[in-house]
């Protein structure tokens, strides 16, 4: 039982007393982590948007080239 009391006493000594500043610091760390996550999410969305733009451009360019060069020039159109 003495061992348990020693552990409890050590934990109580190690625990920092509550201060509003420690609370604000903890909240600031959480907000910074949230902000970092938001920045990363925004970067992911931006990268995904660029990929969609590139894919659409490639598709439209290919369709335009196929339409432009599919029929030989000079043949009468029906």
mmCIF file of the N, C-alpha and C atoms, coordinates in Angstrom:
data_MODEL
# 
_entry.id   MODEL 
# 
loop_
_atom_site.group_PDB 
_atom_site.id 
_atom_site.type_symbol 
_atom_site.label_atom_id 
_atom_site.label_alt_id 
_atom_site.label_comp_id 
_atom_site.label_asym_id 
_atom_site.label_entity_id 
_atom_site.label_seq_id 
_atom_site.pdbx_PDB_ins_code 
_atom_site.Cartn_x 
_atom_site.Cartn_y 
_atom_site.Cartn_z 
_atom_site.occupancy 
_atom_site.B_iso_or_equiv 
_atom_site.pdbx_formal_charge 
_atom_site.auth_seq_id 
_atom_site.auth_comp_id 
_atom_site.auth_asym_id 
_atom_site.auth_atom_id 
_atom_site.pdbx_PDB_model_num 
ATOM 1   N N  . UNK A 1 1  ? 0.819   -1.195 0.000    1.00 0.00 ? 1  UNK A N  1 
ATOM 2   C CA . UNK A 1 1  ? 0.000   0.000  0.000    1.00 0.00 ? 1  UNK A CA 1 
ATOM 3   C C  . UNK A 1 1  ? 0.863   1.259  0.000    1.00 0.00 ? 1  UNK A C  1 
ATOM 4   N N  . UNK A 1 2  ? 2.008   1.171  0.630    1.00 0.00 ? 2  UNK A N  1 
ATOM 5   C CA . UNK A 1 2  ? 2.911   2.324  0.668    1.00 0.00 ? 2  UNK A CA 1 
ATOM 6   C C  . UNK A 1 2  ? 3.377   2.673  -0.750   1.00 0.00 ? 2  UNK A C  1 
ATOM 7   N N  . UNK A 1 3  ? 3.536   1.657  -1.562   1.00 0.00 ? 3  UNK A N  1 
ATOM 8   C CA . UNK A 1 3  ? 3.972   1.879  -2.929   1.00 0.00 ? 3  UNK A CA 1 
ATOM 9   C C  . UNK A 1 3  ? 2.938   2.702  -3.701   1.00 0.00 ? 3  UNK A C  1 
ATOM 10  N N  . UNK A 1 4  ? 1.693   2.383  -3.507   1.00 0.00 ? 4  UNK A N  1 
ATOM 11  C CA . UNK A 1 4  ? 0.622   3.118  -4.167   1.00 0.00 ? 4  UNK A CA 1 
ATOM 12  C C  . UNK A 1 4  ? 0.588   4.573  -3.692   1.00 0.00 ? 4  UNK A C  1 
ATOM 13  N N  . UNK A 1 5  ? 0.784   4.777  -2.390   1.00 0.00 ? 5  UNK A N  1 
ATOM 14  C CA . UNK A 1 5  ? 0.791   6.140  -1.848   1.00 0.00 ? 5  UNK A CA 1 
ATOM 15  C C  . UNK A 1 5  ? 1.978   6.931  -2.398   1.00 0.00 ? 5  UNK A C  1 
ATOM 16  N N  . UNK A 1 6  ? 3.107   6.280  -2.551   1.00 0.00 ? 6  UNK A N  1 
ATOM 17  C CA . UNK A 1 6  ? 4.275   6.950  -3.126   1.00 0.00 ? 6  UNK A CA 1 
ATOM 18  C C  . UNK A 1 6  ? 4.003   7.374  -4.572   1.00 0.00 ? 6  UNK A C  1 
ATOM 19  N N  . UNK A 1 7  ? 3.377   6.485  -5.303   1.00 0.00 ? 7  UNK A N  1 
ATOM 20  C CA . UNK A 1 7  ? 3.055   6.796  -6.703   1.00 0.00 ? 7  UNK A CA 1 
ATOM 21  C C  . UNK A 1 7  ? 2.096   7.987  -6.778   1.00 0.00 ? 7  UNK A C  1 
ATOM 22  N N  . UNK A 1 8  ? 1.091   7.991  -5.917   1.00 0.00 ? 8  UNK A N  1 
ATOM 23  C CA . UNK A 1 8  ? 0.122   9.085  -5.906   1.00 0.00 ? 8  UNK A CA 1 
ATOM 24  C C  . UNK A 1 8  ? 0.811   10.397 -5.537   1.00 0.00 ? 8  UNK A C  1 
ATOM 25  N N  . UNK A 1 9  ? 1.684   10.359 -4.548   1.00 0.00 ? 9  UNK A N  1 
ATOM 26  C CA . UNK A 1 9  ? 2.400   11.559 -4.125   1.00 0.00 ? 9  UNK A CA 1 
ATOM 27  C C  . UNK A 1 9  ? 3.309   12.074 -5.252   1.00 0.00 ? 9  UNK A C  1 
ATOM 28  N N  . UNK A 1 10 ? 3.990   11.161 -5.932   1.00 0.00 ? 10 UNK A N  1 
ATOM 29  C CA . UNK A 1 10 ? 4.867   11.571 -7.032   1.00 0.00 ? 10 UNK A CA 1 
ATOM 30  C C  . UNK A 1 10 ? 4.059   12.202 -8.168   1.00 0.00 ? 10 UNK A C  1 
ATOM 31  N N  . UNK A 1 11 ? 2.924   11.608 -8.463   1.00 0.00 ? 11 UNK A N  1 
ATOM 32  C CA . UNK A 1 11 ? 2.079   12.158 -9.520   1.00 0.00 ? 11 UNK A CA 1 
ATOM 33  C C  . UNK A 1 11 ? 1.574   13.550 -9.135   1.00 0.00 ? 11 UNK A C  1 
ATOM 34  N N  . UNK A 1 12 ? 1.220   13.724 -7.885   1.00 0.00 ? 12 UNK A N  1 
ATOM 35  C CA . UNK A 1 12 ? 0.741   15.029 -7.421   1.00 0.00 ? 12 UNK A CA 1 
ATOM 36  C C  . UNK A 1 12 ? 1.855   16.065 -7.500   1.00 0.00 ? 12 UNK A C  1 
ATOM 37  N N  . UNK A 1 13 ? 3.073   15.678 -7.213   1.00 0.00 ? 13 UNK A N  1 
ATOM 38  C CA . UNK A 1 13 ? 4.196   16.614 -7.302   1.00 0.00 ? 13 UNK A CA 1 
ATOM 39  C C  . UNK A 1 13 ? 4.514   16.954 -8.757   1.00 0.00 ? 13 UNK A C  1 
ATOM 40  N N  . UNK A 1 14 ? 4.348   15.978 -9.630   1.00 0.00 ? 14 UNK A N  1 
ATOM 41  C CA . UNK A 1 14 ? 4.658   16.204 -11.033  1.00 0.00 ? 14 UNK A CA 1 
ATOM 42  C C  . UNK A 1 14 ? 3.599   17.058 -11.718  1.00 0.00 ? 14 UNK A C  1 
ATOM 43  N N  . UNK A 1 15 ? 2.376   16.955 -11.255  1.00 0.00 ? 15 UNK A N  1 
ATOM 44  C CA . UNK A 1 15 ? 1.274   17.676 -11.897  1.00 0.00 ? 15 UNK A CA 1 
ATOM 45  C C  . UNK A 1 15 ? 1.472   19.176 -11.717  1.00 0.00 ? 15 UNK A C  1 
ATOM 46  N N  . UNK A 1 16 ? 1.298   19.895 -12.807  1.00 0.00 ? 16 UNK A N  1 
ATOM 47  C CA . UNK A 1 16 ? 1.418   21.348 -12.710  1.00 0.00 ? 16 UNK A CA 1 
ATOM 48  C C  . UNK A 1 16 ? 0.114   21.905 -12.157  1.00 0.00 ? 16 UNK A C  1 
ATOM 49  N N  . UNK A 1 17 ? 0.222   22.913 -11.343  1.00 0.00 ? 17 UNK A N  1 
ATOM 50  C CA . UNK A 1 17 ? -1.010  23.530 -10.835  1.00 0.00 ? 17 UNK A CA 1 
ATOM 51  C C  . UNK A 1 17 ? -1.756  24.210 -11.977  1.00 0.00 ? 17 UNK A C  1 
ATOM 52  N N  . UNK A 1 18 ? -3.066  24.281 -11.832  1.00 0.00 ? 18 UNK A N  1 
ATOM 53  C CA . UNK A 1 18 ? -3.888  24.908 -12.866  1.00 0.00 ? 18 UNK A CA 1 
ATOM 54  C C  . UNK A 1 18 ? -3.625  26.405 -12.900  1.00 0.00 ? 18 UNK A C  1 
ATOM 55  N N  . UNK A 1 19 ? -3.365  26.902 -14.083  1.00 0.00 ? 19 UNK A N  1 
ATOM 56  C CA . UNK A 1 19 ? -3.254  28.349 -14.279  1.00 0.00 ? 19 UNK A CA 1 
ATOM 57  C C  . UNK A 1 19 ? -3.982  28.684 -15.572  1.00 0.00 ? 19 UNK A C  1 
ATOM 58  N N  . UNK A 1 20 ? -4.599  29.838 -15.603  1.00 0.00 ? 20 UNK A N  1 
ATOM 59  C CA . UNK A 1 20 ? -5.282  30.230 -16.836  1.00 0.00 ? 20 UNK A CA 1 
ATOM 60  C C  . UNK A 1 20 ? -4.312  30.296 -18.026  1.00 0.00 ? 20 UNK A C  1 
ATOM 61  N N  . UNK A 1 21 ? -3.064  30.691 -17.756  1.00 0.00 ? 21 UNK A N  1 
ATOM 62  C CA . UNK A 1 21 ? -2.082  30.797 -18.841  1.00 0.00 ? 21 UNK A CA 1 
ATOM 63  C C  . UNK A 1 21 ? -1.841  29.421 -19.471  1.00 0.00 ? 21 UNK A C  1 
ATOM 64  N N  . UNK A 1 22 ? -1.718  28.389 -18.635  1.00 0.00 ? 22 UNK A N  1 
ATOM 65  C CA . UNK A 1 22 ? -1.506  27.042 -19.172  1.00 0.00 ? 22 UNK A CA 1 
ATOM 66  C C  . UNK A 1 22 ? -2.702  26.629 -20.027  1.00 0.00 ? 22 UNK A C  1 
ATOM 67  N N  . UNK A 1 23 ? -3.881  27.028 -19.581  1.00 0.00 ? 23 UNK A N  1 
ATOM 68  C CA . UNK A 1 23 ? -5.092  26.731 -20.349  1.00 0.00 ? 23 UNK A CA 1 
ATOM 69  C C  . UNK A 1 23 ? -5.039  27.423 -21.719  1.00 0.00 ? 23 UNK A C  1 
ATOM 70  N N  . UNK A 1 24 ? -4.644  28.707 -21.715  1.00 0.00 ? 24 UNK A N  1 
ATOM 71  C CA . UNK A 1 24 ? -4.558  29.449 -22.969  1.00 0.00 ? 24 UNK A CA 1 
ATOM 72  C C  . UNK A 1 24 ? -3.483  28.864 -23.882  1.00 0.00 ? 24 UNK A C  1 
ATOM 73  N N  . UNK A 1 25 ? -2.366  28.449 -23.285  1.00 0.00 ? 25 UNK A N  1 
ATOM 74  C CA . UNK A 1 25 ? -1.297  27.853 -24.091  1.00 0.00 ? 25 UNK A CA 1 
ATOM 75  C C  . UNK A 1 25 ? -1.774  26.563 -24.749  1.00 0.00 ? 25 UNK A C  1 
ATOM 76  N N  . UNK A 1 26 ? -2.506  25.759 -23.982  1.00 0.00 ? 26 UNK A N  1 
ATOM 77  C CA . UNK A 1 26 ? -3.028  24.508 -24.531  1.00 0.00 ? 26 UNK A CA 1 
ATOM 78  C C  . UNK A 1 26 ? -4.028  24.796 -25.649  1.00 0.00 ? 26 UNK A C  1 
ATOM 79  N N  . UNK A 1 27 ? -4.896  25.789 -25.435  1.00 0.00 ? 27 UNK A N  1 
ATOM 80  C CA . UNK A 1 27 ? -5.863  26.147 -26.474  1.00 0.00 ? 27 UNK A CA 1 
ATOM 81  C C  . UNK A 1 27 ? -5.156  26.704 -27.712  1.00 0.00 ? 27 UNK A C  1 
ATOM 82  N N  . UNK A 1 28 ? -4.100  27.495 -27.483  1.00 0.00 ? 28 UNK A N  1 
ATOM 83  C CA . UNK A 1 28 ? -3.342  28.032 -28.607  1.00 0.00 ? 28 UNK A CA 1 
ATOM 84  C C  . UNK A 1 28 ? -2.699  26.921 -29.419  1.00 0.00 ? 28 UNK A C  1 
ATOM 85  N N  . UNK A 1 29 ? -2.181  25.907 -28.737  1.00 0.00 ? 29 UNK A N  1 
ATOM 86  C CA . UNK A 1 29 ? -1.572  24.775 -29.440  1.00 0.00 ? 29 UNK A CA 1 
ATOM 87  C C  . UNK A 1 29 ? -2.633  24.024 -30.242  1.00 0.00 ? 29 UNK A C  1 
ATOM 88  N N  . UNK A 1 30 ? -3.811  23.849 -29.661  1.00 0.00 ? 30 UNK A N  1 
ATOM 89  C CA . UNK A 1 30 ? -4.890  23.164 -30.378  1.00 0.00 ? 30 UNK A CA 1 
ATOM 90  C C  . UNK A 1 30 ? -5.339  23.973 -31.593  1.00 0.00 ? 30 UNK A C  1 
ATOM 91  N N  . UNK A 1 31 ? -5.438  25.295 -31.433  1.00 0.00 ? 31 UNK A N  1 
ATOM 92  C CA . UNK A 1 31 ? -5.852  26.138 -32.555  1.00 0.00 ? 31 UNK A CA 1 
ATOM 93  C C  . UNK A 1 31 ? -4.801  26.126 -33.658  1.00 0.00 ? 31 UNK A C  1 
ATOM 94  N N  . UNK A 1 32 ? -3.529  26.141 -33.274  1.00 0.00 ? 32 UNK A N  1 
ATOM 95  C CA . UNK A 1 32 ? -2.463  26.103 -34.275  1.00 0.00 ? 32 UNK A CA 1 
ATOM 96  C C  . UNK A 1 32 ? -2.513  24.790 -35.042  1.00 0.00 ? 32 UNK A C  1 
ATOM 97  N N  . UNK A 1 33 ? -2.782  23.711 -34.324  1.00 0.00 ? 33 UNK A N  1 
ATOM 98  C CA . UNK A 1 33 ? -2.887  22.404 -34.978  1.00 0.00 ? 33 UNK A CA 1 
ATOM 99  C C  . UNK A 1 33 ? -4.077  22.381 -35.934  1.00 0.00 ? 33 UNK A C  1 
ATOM 100 N N  . UNK A 1 34 ? -5.204  22.974 -35.494  1.00 0.00 ? 34 UNK A N  1 
ATOM 101 C CA . UNK A 1 34 ? -6.388  23.073 -36.351  1.00 0.00 ? 34 UNK A CA 1 
ATOM 102 C C  . UNK A 1 34 ? -6.098  23.898 -37.597  1.00 0.00 ? 34 UNK A C  1 
ATOM 103 N N  . UNK A 1 35 ? -5.393  25.023 -37.389  1.00 0.00 ? 35 UNK A N  1 
ATOM 104 C CA . UNK A 1 35 ? -5.072  25.901 -38.510  1.00 0.00 ? 35 UNK A CA 1 
ATOM 105 C C  . UNK A 1 35 ? -4.155  25.187 -39.500  1.00 0.00 ? 35 UNK A C  1 
ATOM 106 N N  . UNK A 1 36 ? -3.216  24.431 -38.979  1.00 0.00 ? 36 UNK A N  1 
ATOM 107 C CA . UNK A 1 36 ? -2.310  23.678 -39.852  1.00 0.00 ? 36 UNK A CA 1 
ATOM 108 C C  . UNK A 1 36 ? -3.109  22.658 -40.674  1.00 0.00 ? 36 UNK A C  1 
ATOM 109 N N  . UNK A 1 37 ? -4.060  21.989 -40.028  1.00 0.00 ? 37 UNK A N  1 
ATOM 110 C CA . UNK A 1 37 ? -4.910  21.039 -40.741  1.00 0.00 ? 37 UNK A CA 1 
ATOM 111 C C  . UNK A 1 37 ? -5.742  21.725 -41.814  1.00 0.00 ? 37 UNK A C  1 
ATOM 112 N N  . UNK A 1 38 ? -6.222  22.930 -41.508  1.00 0.00 ? 38 UNK A N  1 
ATOM 113 C CA . UNK A 1 38 ? -7.023  23.670 -42.485  1.00 0.00 ? 38 UNK A CA 1 
ATOM 114 C C  . UNK A 1 38 ? -6.165  24.075 -43.683  1.00 0.00 ? 38 UNK A C  1 
ATOM 115 N N  . UNK A 1 39 ? -4.923  24.478 -43.412  1.00 0.00 ? 39 UNK A N  1 
ATOM 116 C CA . UNK A 1 39 ? -4.020  24.862 -44.507  1.00 0.00 ? 39 UNK A CA 1 
ATOM 117 C C  . UNK A 1 39 ? -3.742  23.659 -45.392  1.00 0.00 ? 39 UNK A C  1 
ATOM 118 N N  . UNK A 1 40 ? -3.481  22.511 -44.770  1.00 0.00 ? 40 UNK A N  1 
ATOM 119 C CA . UNK A 1 40 ? -3.202  21.303 -45.549  1.00 0.00 ? 40 UNK A CA 1 
ATOM 120 C C  . UNK A 1 40 ? -4.421  20.896 -46.380  1.00 0.00 ? 40 UNK A C  1 
ATOM 121 N N  . UNK A 1 41 ? -5.614  21.010 -45.800  1.00 0.00 ? 41 UNK A N  1 
ATOM 122 C CA . UNK A 1 41 ? -6.832  20.672 -46.535  1.00 0.00 ? 41 UNK A CA 1 
ATOM 123 C C  . UNK A 1 41 ? -7.023  21.624 -47.718  1.00 0.00 ? 41 UNK A C  1 
ATOM 124 N N  . UNK A 1 42 ? -6.749  22.912 -47.515  1.00 0.00 ? 42 UNK A N  1 
ATOM 125 C CA . UNK A 1 42 ? -6.873  23.882 -48.597  1.00 0.00 ? 42 UNK A CA 1 
ATOM 126 C C  . UNK A 1 42 ? -5.887  23.566 -49.722  1.00 0.00 ? 42 UNK A C  1 
ATOM 127 N N  . UNK A 1 43 ? -4.660  23.191 -49.348  1.00 0.00 ? 43 UNK A N  1 
ATOM 128 C CA . UNK A 1 43 ? -3.666  22.829 -50.364  1.00 0.00 ? 43 UNK A CA 1 
ATOM 129 C C  . UNK A 1 43 ? -4.112  21.597 -51.144  1.00 0.00 ? 43 UNK A C  1 
ATOM 130 N N  . UNK A 1 44 ? -4.691  20.616 -50.431  1.00 0.00 ? 44 UNK A N  1 
ATOM 131 C CA . UNK A 1 44 ? -5.182  19.413 -51.114  1.00 0.00 ? 44 UNK A CA 1 
ATOM 132 C C  . UNK A 1 44 ? -6.286  19.762 -52.101  1.00 0.00 ? 44 UNK A C  1 
ATOM 133 N N  . UNK A 1 45 ? -7.224  20.627 -51.686  1.00 0.00 ? 45 UNK A N  1 
ATOM 134 C CA . UNK A 1 45 ? -8.319  21.026 -52.577  1.00 0.00 ? 45 UNK A CA 1 
ATOM 135 C C  . UNK A 1 45 ? -7.783  21.773 -53.797  1.00 0.00 ? 45 UNK A C  1 
ATOM 136 N N  . UNK A 1 46 ? -6.814  22.655 -53.580  1.00 0.00 ? 46 UNK A N  1 
ATOM 137 C CA . UNK A 1 46 ? -6.240  23.414 -54.686  1.00 0.00 ? 46 UNK A CA 1 
ATOM 138 C C  . UNK A 1 46 ? -5.531  22.482 -55.669  1.00 0.00 ? 46 UNK A C  1 
ATOM 139 N N  . UNK A 1 47 ? -4.781  21.522 -55.132  1.00 0.00 ? 47 UNK A N  1 
ATOM 140 C CA . UNK A 1 47 ? -4.077  20.573 -55.991  1.00 0.00 ? 47 UNK A CA 1 
ATOM 141 C C  . UNK A 1 47 ? -5.071  19.732 -56.786  1.00 0.00 ? 47 UNK A C  1 
ATOM 142 N N  . UNK A 1 48 ? -6.146  19.303 -56.123  1.00 0.00 ? 48 UNK A N  1 
ATOM 143 C CA . UNK A 1 48 ? -7.163  18.505 -56.797  1.00 0.00 ? 48 UNK A CA 1 
ATOM 144 C C  . UNK A 1 48 ? -7.842  19.321 -57.899  1.00 0.00 ? 48 UNK A C  1 
ATOM 145 N N  . UNK A 1 49 ? -8.093  20.598 -57.642  1.00 0.00 ? 49 UNK A N  1 
ATOM 146 C CA . UNK A 1 49 ? -8.716  21.457 -58.650  1.00 0.00 ? 49 UNK A CA 1 
ATOM 147 C C  . UNK A 1 49 ? -7.804  21.593 -59.860  1.00 0.00 ? 49 UNK A C  1 
ATOM 148 N N  . UNK A 1 50 ? -6.509  21.760 -59.635  1.00 0.00 ? 50 UNK A N  1 
ATOM 149 C CA . UNK A 1 50 ? -5.580  21.865 -60.760  1.00 0.00 ? 50 UNK A CA 1 
ATOM 150 C C  . UNK A 1 50 ? -5.542  20.575 -61.566  1.00 0.00 ? 50 UNK A C  1 
ATOM 151 N N  . UNK A 1 51 ? -5.632  19.445 -60.885  1.00 0.00 ? 51 UNK A N  1 
ATOM 152 C CA . UNK A 1 51 ? -5.661  18.170 -61.610  1.00 0.00 ? 51 UNK A CA 1 
ATOM 153 C C  . UNK A 1 51 ? -6.904  18.069 -62.497  1.00 0.00 ? 51 UNK A C  1 
ATOM 154 N N  . UNK A 1 52 ? -8.052  18.513 -61.988  1.00 0.00 ? 52 UNK A N  1 
ATOM 155 C CA . UNK A 1 52 ? -9.276  18.493 -62.794  1.00 0.00 ? 52 UNK A CA 1 
ATOM 156 C C  . UNK A 1 52 ? -9.154  19.429 -63.994  1.00 0.00 ? 52 UNK A C  1 
ATOM 157 N N  . UNK A 1 53 ? -8.575  20.597 -63.779  1.00 0.00 ? 53 UNK A N  1 
ATOM 158 C CA . UNK A 1 53 ? -8.402  21.548 -64.881  1.00 0.00 ? 53 UNK A CA 1 
ATOM 159 C C  . UNK A 1 53 ? -7.477  20.959 -65.938  1.00 0.00 ? 53 UNK A C  1 
ATOM 160 N N  . UNK A 1 54 ? -6.394  20.338 -65.504  1.00 0.00 ? 54 UNK A N  1 
ATOM 161 C CA . UNK A 1 54 ? -5.453  19.743 -66.455  1.00 0.00 ? 54 UNK A CA 1 
ATOM 162 C C  . UNK A 1 54 ? -6.109  18.600 -67.230  1.00 0.00 ? 54 UNK A C  1 
ATOM 163 N N  . UNK A 1 55 ? -6.883  17.769 -66.538  1.00 0.00 ? 55 UNK A N  1 
ATOM 164 C CA . UNK A 1 55 ? -7.552  16.647 -67.209  1.00 0.00 ? 55 UNK A CA 1 
ATOM 165 C C  . UNK A 1 55 ? -8.581  17.160 -68.217  1.00 0.00 ? 55 UNK A C  1 
ATOM 166 N N  . UNK A 1 56 ? -9.352  18.172 -67.844  1.00 0.00 ? 56 UNK A N  1 
ATOM 167 C CA . UNK A 1 56 ? -10.354 18.717 -68.758  1.00 0.00 ? 56 UNK A CA 1 
ATOM 168 C C  . UNK A 1 56 ? -9.683  19.369 -69.968  1.00 0.00 ? 56 UNK A C  1 
ATOM 169 N N  . UNK A 1 57 ? -8.587  20.069 -69.744  1.00 0.00 ? 57 UNK A N  1 
ATOM 170 C CA . UNK A 1 57 ? -7.872  20.699 -70.854  1.00 0.00 ? 57 UNK A CA 1 
ATOM 171 C C  . UNK A 1 57 ? -7.337  19.652 -71.817  1.00 0.00 ? 57 UNK A C  1 
ATOM 172 N N  . UNK A 1 58 ? -6.778  18.604 -71.269  1.00 0.00 ? 58 UNK A N  1 
ATOM 173 C CA . UNK A 1 58 ? -6.251  17.530 -72.111  1.00 0.00 ? 58 UNK A CA 1 
ATOM 174 C C  . UNK A 1 58 ? -7.364  16.879 -72.928  1.00 0.00 ? 58 UNK A C  1 
ATOM 175 N N  . UNK A 1 59 ? -8.488  16.632 -72.273  1.00 0.00 ? 59 UNK A N  1 
ATOM 176 C CA . UNK A 1 59 ? -9.619  16.009 -72.964  1.00 0.00 ? 59 UNK A CA 1 
ATOM 177 C C  . UNK A 1 59 ? -10.165 16.916 -74.066  1.00 0.00 ? 59 UNK A C  1 
ATOM 178 N N  . UNK A 1 60 ? -10.363 18.193 -73.754  1.00 0.00 ? 60 UNK A N  1 
ATOM 179 C CA . UNK A 1 60 ? -10.888 19.130 -74.758  1.00 0.00 ? 60 UNK A CA 1 
ATOM 180 C C  . UNK A 1 60 ? -9.895  19.331 -75.896  1.00 0.00 ? 60 UNK A C  1 
ATOM 181 N N  . UNK A 1 61 ? -8.623  19.407 -75.573  1.00 0.00 ? 61 UNK A N  1 
ATOM 182 C CA . UNK A 1 61 ? -7.613  19.562 -76.617  1.00 0.00 ? 61 UNK A CA 1 
ATOM 183 C C  . UNK A 1 61 ? -7.567  18.362 -77.535  1.00 0.00 ? 61 UNK A C  1 
ATOM 184 N N  . UNK A 1 62 ? -7.675  17.181 -76.945  1.00 0.00 ? 62 UNK A N  1 
ATOM 185 C CA . UNK A 1 62 ? -7.681  15.961 -77.754  1.00 0.00 ? 62 UNK A CA 1 
ATOM 186 C C  . UNK A 1 62 ? -8.916  15.920 -78.650  1.00 0.00 ? 62 UNK A C  1 
ATOM 187 N N  . UNK A 1 63 ? -10.062 16.264 -78.115  1.00 0.00 ? 63 UNK A N  1 
ATOM 188 C CA . UNK A 1 63 ? -11.300 16.268 -78.909  1.00 0.00 ? 63 UNK A CA 1 
ATOM 189 C C  . UNK A 1 63 ? -11.205 17.292 -80.030  1.00 0.00 ? 63 UNK A C  1 
ATOM 190 N N  . UNK A 1 64 ? -10.641 18.460 -79.761  1.00 0.00 ? 64 UNK A N  1 
ATOM 191 C CA . UNK A 1 64 ? -10.505 19.491 -80.787  1.00 0.00 ? 64 UNK A CA 1 
ATOM 192 C C  . UNK A 1 64 ? -9.577  19.018 -81.910  1.00 0.00 ? 64 UNK A C  1 
ATOM 193 N N  . UNK A 1 65 ? -8.432  18.420 -81.499  1.00 0.00 ? 65 UNK A N  1 
ATOM 194 C CA . UNK A 1 65 ? -7.500  17.928 -82.516  1.00 0.00 ? 65 UNK A CA 1 
ATOM 195 C C  . UNK A 1 65 ? -8.117  16.802 -83.341  1.00 0.00 ? 65 UNK A C  1 
ATOM 196 N N  . UNK A 1 66 ? -8.848  15.912 -82.684  1.00 0.00 ? 66 UNK A N  1 
ATOM 197 C CA . UNK A 1 66 ? -9.485  14.810 -83.407  1.00 0.00 ? 66 UNK A CA 1 
ATOM 198 C C  . UNK A 1 66 ? -10.518 15.351 -84.401  1.00 0.00 ? 66 UNK A C  1 
ATOM 199 N N  . UNK A 1 67 ? -11.275 16.343 -84.005  1.00 0.00 ? 67 UNK A N  1 
ATOM 200 C CA . UNK A 1 67 ? -12.263 16.936 -84.899  1.00 0.00 ? 67 UNK A CA 1 
ATOM 201 C C  . UNK A 1 67 ? -11.609 17.693 -86.037  1.00 0.00 ? 67 UNK A C  1 
ATOM 202 N N  . UNK A 1 68 ? -10.522 18.332 -85.766  1.00 0.00 ? 68 UNK A N  1 
ATOM 203 C CA . UNK A 1 68 ? -9.848  19.143 -86.788  1.00 0.00 ? 68 UNK A CA 1 
ATOM 204 C C  . UNK A 1 68 ? -9.194  18.267 -87.854  1.00 0.00 ? 68 UNK A C  1 
ATOM 205 N N  . UNK A 1 69 ? -8.620  17.169 -87.451  1.00 0.00 ? 69 UNK A N  1 
ATOM 206 C CA . UNK A 1 69 ? -7.845  16.358 -88.391  1.00 0.00 ? 69 UNK A CA 1 
ATOM 207 C C  . UNK A 1 69 ? -8.511  15.027 -88.744  1.00 0.00 ? 69 UNK A C  1 
ATOM 208 N N  . UNK A 1 70 ? -9.769  14.851 -88.405  1.00 0.00 ? 70 UNK A N  1 
ATOM 209 C CA . UNK A 1 70 ? -10.408 13.563 -88.680  1.00 0.00 ? 70 UNK A CA 1 
ATOM 210 C C  . UNK A 1 70 ? -10.799 13.421 -90.152  1.00 0.00 ? 70 UNK A C  1 
ATOM 211 N N  . UNK A 1 71 ? -11.295 14.472 -90.775  1.00 0.00 ? 71 UNK A N  1 
ATOM 212 C CA . UNK A 1 71 ? -11.720 14.394 -92.182  1.00 0.00 ? 71 UNK A CA 1 
ATOM 213 C C  . UNK A 1 71 ? -10.636 15.014 -93.054  1.00 0.00 ? 71 UNK A C  1 
ATOM 214 N N  . UNK A 1 72 ? -10.321 14.375 -94.149  1.00 0.00 ? 72 UNK A N  1 
ATOM 215 C CA . UNK A 1 72 ? -9.336  14.969 -95.062  1.00 0.00 ? 72 UNK A CA 1 
ATOM 216 C C  . UNK A 1 72 ? -9.858  16.291 -95.615  1.00 0.00 ? 72 UNK A C  1 
ATOM 217 N N  . UNK A 1 73 ? -8.975  17.218 -95.818  1.00 0.00 ? 73 UNK A N  1 
ATOM 218 C CA . UNK A 1 73 ? -9.372  18.535 -96.317  1.00 0.00 ? 73 UNK A CA 1 
ATOM 219 C C  . UNK A 1 73 ? -9.797  18.435 -97.785  1.00 0.00 ? 73 UNK A C  1 
ATOM 220 N N  . UNK A 1 74 ? -10.760 19.213 -98.158  1.00 0.00 ? 74 UNK A N  1 
ATOM 221 C CA . UNK A 1 74 ? -11.168 19.296 -99.550  1.00 0.00 ? 74 UNK A CA 1 
ATOM 222 C C  . UNK A 1 74 ? -12.286 18.361 -99.940  1.00 0.00 ? 74 UNK A C  1 
ATOM 223 N N  . UNK A 1 75 ? -12.686 17.457 -99.075  1.00 0.00 ? 75 UNK A N  1 
ATOM 224 C CA . UNK A 1 75 ? -13.789 16.575 -99.424  1.00 0.00 ? 75 UNK A CA 1 
ATOM 225 C C  . UNK A 1 75 ? -15.099 17.310 -99.189  1.00 0.00 ? 75 UNK A C  1 
ATOM 226 N N  . UNK A 1 76 ? -16.072 17.120 -100.058 1.00 0.00 ? 76 UNK A N  1 
ATOM 227 C CA . UNK A 1 76 ? -17.357 17.800 -99.863  1.00 0.00 ? 76 UNK A CA 1 
ATOM 228 C C  . UNK A 1 76 ? -18.082 17.249 -98.625  1.00 0.00 ? 76 UNK A C  1 
ATOM 229 N N  . UNK A 1 77 ? -18.696 18.130 -97.930  1.00 0.00 ? 77 UNK A N  1 
ATOM 230 C CA . UNK A 1 77 ? -19.452 17.735 -96.750  1.00 0.00 ? 77 UNK A CA 1 
ATOM 231 C C  . UNK A 1 77 ? -20.871 17.370 -97.166  1.00 0.00 ? 77 UNK A C  1 
ATOM 232 N N  . UNK A 1 78 ? -21.463 16.401 -96.514  1.00 0.00 ? 78 UNK A N  1 
ATOM 233 C CA . UNK A 1 78 ? -22.802 15.934 -96.885  1.00 0.00 ? 78 UNK A CA 1 
ATOM 234 C C  . UNK A 1 78 ? -23.867 16.893 -96.443  1.00 0.00 ? 78 UNK A C  1 
# 
